[in-house]
């Protein structure tokens, strides 16, 4: 039998009933070889503080909290923990806000009214796999001797590997987040 793995989950959710329900779903989603350890925060600031003190494998993030609303909530979490995979939980206009959240760096989104243990397990697994693939791709690009830039549809530089920085004689801060010319 393969050793048991524990996935550390940060749930940032202000509704205590929904947080309790998510705890039940997390326990139901556990299997023989995979366990989930859930840590909760009711406010974004509390969640940001936890991210600064503890390691998490993934965050489940409500976008409507007492101290933050909408995609700004995701933006603030991503700024504090840019490498932490995030699954957004929302009751807002689900499809539109979910796609915006993914464009803003979330790995997935779950409409709160459709969450159950199976969907939660699937979403967590998907988010972790997507994050792992992203890291592998980034490592491959970073290790390439060829200069590579990742540019978005608005011509903004999203990523530059070390070879590109050397070739262009620029720092990452001078290139990333700025438009190409």
Order of alpha helices (4+ residues) and beta strands (2+ residues): beta-alpha-beta-alpha-beta-beta-beta-alpha-beta-alpha-beta-alpha-beta-beta-alpha-alpha
